[in-house]
Amino acid sequence: MPLACRLFAFGEKPPAVRVESILSTAPAPGEVVLRMLAAPINPADLNVIDGTYGELPPLPATIGNEGAGEILALGPGVENLRVGQKVLPLAFGAWTSELILPARNAIPLPDDIDIHQAAMLTVNPATAWRLLHDFASLQPGDWIAQNAANSGVGRAVIQLARHLGFRTLNVVRRPELLEELRALGGDVVVTEEVDLRREARALCGSTLPKLGLNSVGGSSALNIANALAAGSPHVTIGAMARQPLKIPNGLLIFQNLAFRGFWLRRWKENAPAAEIQSTYATLADLLHRGILHTPVQQILPLSEAPAALAAAMQDKRTGKILLDLQA
């Protein structure tokens, strides 16, 4: 019988989650059933559990923002997919051994793809790809400035920017991350103590970044804004510091910066189907070719989801915590 990780209350310490048996269901016309194989634990998942995410499911709910699986059964009328094919499900509720969803939301993957890496493709790499394409007309050699550069999105930005010919000015909290992110492909990596208003031009070879990415908020977000060339977009995708942006009037009046936000879920709701398919097909190809890679610290079976959550909540991890959904 399939299993699923179910959430019963928001904000409980420890989290009110249980792994329970669920019923198998047959696919309706236009649907597929997936045998889910792996799923990561992301900050957004922890925010859902805390009850602080932008949209929350009605409870009780099977949780999990992303994962990867293979097709177990096809509903009537589904002709572009096949049983056994590996896919990305664009659906909430990925922490389950069996998932049913519309066939249009199952994105095909190469048969020989690393399924653990593929399970981490839907959220962070896709966010990084859209950030690099939707807010500024970047050309090879242009600079991007970002904080939280060691995050999942930050690492994907570094790898994708390098592939696309862009250069990155990366800010982190911990000095021990500097060499690691340089080895990953970060052109410049500094700690939060560096005043980018004074140092950005020197760090970037006399030019200034044309895109700023903020995952932190507070003074860190302002530091990124102070690094940008006039007229550049400053895009917020997270608030790790749980502090608001405080924007000096001069950055609006004299620098004409454009302060924006991005949420991947809204993009998936509003983007044309062809753009969504193209984005994920491109990212799957880059992953398959070894251009994208996400470090993994530990893989635990779905039955140990509470222990996996505890591990994911720890600071200074060396990689993602993954759930093996078929162990």
Secondary structure, DSSP 4 states (H G I P E B T S, - for coil): --EEEEEEETT-SS-EEEEEE----PPPTTEEEEEEEEEE--HHHHHHHHT-SSS-PPSSEE--S--EEEEEEE-TT--S--TT-EEEE-SS--SBSEEEEEGGGEEE--TTS-HHHHTTSTTHHHHHHHHHHHS----TT-EEEESSTTSHHHHHHHHHHHHHT-EEEEEES-GGGHHHHHHHT-SEEEETTS-HHHHHHHHTTT---SEEEESSBHHHHHHHHTTSPTT-EEEE---TT-B-----HHHHHTS--EEEE--HHHHHHHS-HHHHHHHHHHHHHHHHTTS----EEEEEEGGGHHHHHHHHTSSS-SSEEEEETT-
